[in-house]
């Protein structure tokens, strides 16, 4: 039986205790939110002093609870719980609406194009938004989902909110995504973290950026978490933390859910775009793949069995799913991490995030919302300042909460 709402999901067998003042019911004594805690970020950084960069004072303002790491938070247990927009309370409605709803971002300045050489014969492209003095600002590296690109609405929505709050933003295309098939000789897969790691390294070495946060959606969320797990306690000094929205943290059960009858629309959409990607690659790299085998592909699993797994040397699709999943490595994450997911996600089971490897890591906070769908989380609009896309705002506030405000102000004064 599921524990009642309001209980700590990190340990369902724990006896219910009286709630503490800030609304958490996990039995721990959390600090009441009486204002920004200047030492919270330092306490969470277990590796000691790490470089930070002076930034705009407005970035120091946040409504994110920095004392809740290492917990699973349900709706109603947090001061900023997600409230879905009316008529979007179902997982399918929320998911489809968020995928197909056009959005405008008039406050987001035009990006500059940037290319990163991540491997021999392979480049990835990014859309970058730089503050006037980039080295004086934190940077957000955004990773898209399976069939997305740097131009996906959630990538631009997140970029607009982050840039508005004083961050540089790098919207990264995975290999072959965003009309970049000509830049890469190969495919990409759900666990290919090397490209993002290379980009972080170049941003540190070449651009001199001292504070970098990584945020990903769906497949990109898996990449962000897996990358942090691979780093373990040896993460780059500039890595502020990671955030993931609806991450496919364990790919096998997500693919199984995707194959259910009620999810045929999503499966069809993914397969259509994956096939299209192979056909587009044929224009630039003729003969690399057998296009005739595309006709027999009807599911994501069949595509991975036919193309992804053999290309990257995996024994099978199942072997690929196991080795590419962040779940194997989340227990090693040693930087602050935020995960946002929903009970009504059509194909990412929320019970995955109650796994002890996730719930037992003190650096991870999971927000399990009753509603939200897959990468949706569309709430009511609040005038011109809040378009209702809750997860985007949550991510920006999360990274803002990790900034050591007094230290930044001191360095700003001496810059």
SVG drawing of the C-alpha trace seen along z (x, -y; Angstrom):
<svg xmlns="http://www.w3.org/2000/svg" viewBox="-10 -47 52 56">
<polyline fill="none" stroke="black" stroke-width="0.4" points="0.0,0.0 1.3,-3.4 2.1,-5.6 -0.3,-8.5 0.5,-11.8 2.6,-13.9 4.9,-11.1 8.6,-10.9 9.0,-8.7 12.7,-8.1 11.7,-5.5 8.0,-4.4 8.3,-2.1 9.3,-4.8 6.6,-5.6 4.8,-8.9 6.0,-11.7 4.7,-15.2 5.4,-17.6 8.3,-20.1 7.8,-23.8 8.8,-23.9 6.4,-21.2 8.7,-18.2 7.6,-15.1 10.6,-12.9 11.5,-13.0 14.5,-15.3 14.7,-18.7 14.9,-21.0 15.8,-24.7 12.7,-26.9 12.8,-29.2 13.4,-32.6 15.4,-34.0 18.5,-33.0 21.0,-30.8 24.4,-32.1 26.2,-28.9 23.9,-26.3 25.8,-26.0 29.1,-25.6 27.7,-22.8 26.5,-20.9 29.9,-21.2 31.6,-18.2 34.9,-18.7 35.8,-22.1 36.2,-25.4 35.3,-25.6 35.6,-28.5 32.6,-30.7 32.1,-33.7 30.7,-37.2 27.3,-37.6 24.3,-39.9 22.9,-40.4 19.4,-39.5 20.5,-35.9 20.9,-35.6 17.2,-35.8 15.4,-32.4 12.5,-30.5 14.2,-27.1 14.7,-25.3 18.4,-24.6 18.1,-22.5 16.1,-19.7 18.8,-17.7 18.7,-13.9 14.9,-13.8 11.9,-12.8 9.3,-15.6 5.7,-15.1 3.2,-17.7 2.0,-19.6 5.3,-18.9 7.1,-21.9 6.4,-25.6 6.5,-25.7 4.4,-22.6 3.4,-22.2 -0.2,-23.1 -1.3,-22.0 -3.1,-24.3 -6.9,-23.5 -7.8,-20.9 -4.2,-19.5 -4.4,-17.2 -4.0,-14.0 -0.5,-12.8 -1.4,-12.5 -3.0,-15.9 -0.1,-17.6 2.5,-15.8 0.8,-16.4 0.1,-20.0 3.6,-20.7 5.0,-19.0 2.7,-20.8 2.0,-24.2 3.9,-27.0 5.8,-29.5 7.4,-32.9 10.4,-34.2 10.7,-37.9 13.1,-38.5 15.6,-35.9 18.3,-37.6 19.3,-35.9 22.0,-33.2 25.5,-33.0 26.5,-29.8 29.3,-27.8 30.9,-24.5 32.8,-22.1 35.1,-19.4 34.3,-16.5 35.9,-13.6 37.9,-13.0 35.6,-13.9 32.8,-14.9 31.6,-18.3 28.5,-19.4 26.8,-22.7 25.3,-24.9 23.2,-28.1 24.8,-30.4 23.4,-33.4 26.2,-35.3 25.9,-38.0 28.0,-41.2 30.9,-39.8 30.4,-36.0 33.2,-35.2 31.3,-37.1 28.2,-35.0 27.2,-31.4 26.5,-29.3 23.7,-26.9 24.4,-24.0 21.1,-22.6 20.6,-19.1 17.6,-18.1 15.6,-14.9 15.7,-12.1 14.0,-13.8 14.7,-17.4 17.3,-19.9 18.6,-23.2 15.5,-24.9 13.0,-22.7 10.5,-24.9 11.6,-23.7 15.3,-24.5 14.4,-28.0 12.0,-28.4 14.6,-27.4 17.2,-29.6 14.9,-32.6 14.3,-32.2 18.0,-31.5 19.2,-34.4 16.7,-36.8 18.2,-35.8 21.7,-36.6 23.1,-33.3 24.9,-32.5 23.1,-29.8 24.6,-27.1 21.8,-25.1 23.7,-22.1 22.7,-19.9 23.4,-16.2 25.2,-14.6 23.1,-14.7 20.4,-16.9 19.2,-20.3 20.2,-19.7 23.8,-18.9 24.1,-15.5 27.0,-16.8 29.1,-17.6 29.3,-14.0 30.4,-10.7 28.4,-8.7 25.2,-8.4 24.6,-9.3 22.9,-7.4 21.2,-7.9 24.4,-7.4 26.9,-9.2 28.2,-11.7 31.6,-12.3 30.4,-15.1 28.9,-17.1 32.0,-16.4 34.1,-17.8 31.9,-20.9 32.2,-21.6 36.0,-21.2 36.2,-23.6 34.0,-26.2 36.3,-26.1 39.6,-26.1 38.9,-28.3 36.1,-30.6 37.3,-30.8 33.9,-30.0 34.0,-29.1 30.4,-28.2 28.5,-25.7 25.2,-24.0 23.9,-21.2 20.2,-20.6 18.6,-18.0 15.2,-16.9 14.2,-13.2 17.2,-11.6 19.1,-14.8 18.2,-14.3 19.6,-10.8 22.8,-12.2 23.1,-14.9 22.7,-12.4 24.9,-9.8 27.6,-12.4 27.5,-13.5 27.7,-9.8 30.7,-9.2 32.4,-12.2 31.7,-11.0 33.8,-12.9 36.1,-14.1 33.8,-16.5 35.3,-19.5 35.6,-22.4 33.3,-24.5 30.4,-22.0 27.7,-23.7 25.2,-20.9 22.8,-19.0 19.1,-19.1 16.9,-16.6 13.2,-16.8 11.4,-13.5 14.8,-11.7 14.7,-8.2 16.9,-7.2 16.5,-3.5 15.9,-3.0 14.6,0.6 11.4,0.0 10.8,-3.2 10.9,-1.4 8.6,1.3 6.1,-1.4 6.5,-3.0 5.4,0.2 2.0,0.2 -1.0,-0.3 -1.9,-3.6 1.5,-5.0 1.4,-4.1 1.4,-7.8 4.7,-8.5 6.3,-5.4 5.2,-6.3 6.5,-9.8 9.9,-8.7 10.3,-6.0 9.3,-8.3 12.0,-10.9 14.7,-8.2 14.0,-6.8 14.1,-10.3 17.5,-10.8 18.9,-7.7 17.6,-8.9 19.1,-12.3 22.5,-10.8 22.4,-8.9 22.8,-12.2 26.1,-13.0 27.4,-9.5 26.0,-7.2 26.2,-3.5 26.9,-3.9 23.6,-2.2 21.3,0.3 18.2,-1.8 16.3,1.2 16.1,2.5 14.1,-0.6 10.9,0.8 10.8,3.5 11.4,1.1 8.1,0.4 9.3,-0.4 12.1,-2.2 13.5,1.1 13.6,2.5 15.4,-0.6 18.0,-0.2 18.4,3.5 18.9,2.8 21.0,-0.4 22.1,-1.8 23.3,1.3 25.4,2.8 26.9,-0.6 28.2,-1.3 29.3,2.3 26.5,3.3 25.5,6.9 21.8,6.1 19.3,3.3 18.9,4.6 22.7,4.4 22.7,0.9 19.8,-0.1 21.5,1.2 24.9,-0.4 23.5,-3.7 21.2,-4.2 22.1,-6.7 20.6,-4.4 23.8,-2.4 25.7,-5.5 23.3,-7.8 24.7,-6.5 28.0,-8.1 26.7,-11.6 28.5,-14.0 27.2,-17.4 23.8,-18.8 21.2,-17.2 17.5,-18.0 15.1,-15.5 11.6,-16.5 9.2,-13.8 5.4,-13.0 3.2,-10.1 1.3,-10.5 4.3,-10.5 3.1,-8.1 6.4,-6.2 8.8,-7.1 7.5,-5.2 7.8,-7.4 8.6,-4.4 12.1,-4.4 12.9,-7.4 12.0,-5.7 14.9,-3.3 17.3,-3.3 20.2,-4.3 18.4,-7.6 16.6,-8.1 19.7,-7.1 22.0,-9.7 22.1,-12.8 23.0,-15.0 19.8,-14.3 16.4,-15.9 13.5,-14.3 10.3,-16.2 7.5,-13.7 4.5,-15.6 1.0,-14.1 0.6,-15.7 3.0,-17.0 3.2,-14.3 6.4,-13.9 8.5,-17.1 5.2,-19.1 4.6,-20.7 2.5,-23.5 0.8,-25.5 -1.4,-28.6 0.0,-31.8 0.8,-34.6 0.8,-37.7 3.6,-38.5 6.4,-37.5 5.4,-33.8 4.3,-31.7 3.4,-28.8 6.2,-26.5 7.0,-25.4 9.9,-23.0 11.9,-25.7 11.5,-28.1 12.3,-25.4 15.6,-24.6 16.7,-28.2 15.8,-28.7 17.7,-25.5 21.0,-26.7 20.4,-30.1 20.1,-28.5 23.6,-26.9 25.4,-30.2 27.3,-31.3 25.9,-34.8 28.4,-36.5 31.4,-35.1 30.0,-36.3 29.4,-39.8 32.9,-39.9 34.4,-38.8 32.1,-41.3 33.5,-44.1 37.1,-43.1 36.6,-42.3"/>
</svg>
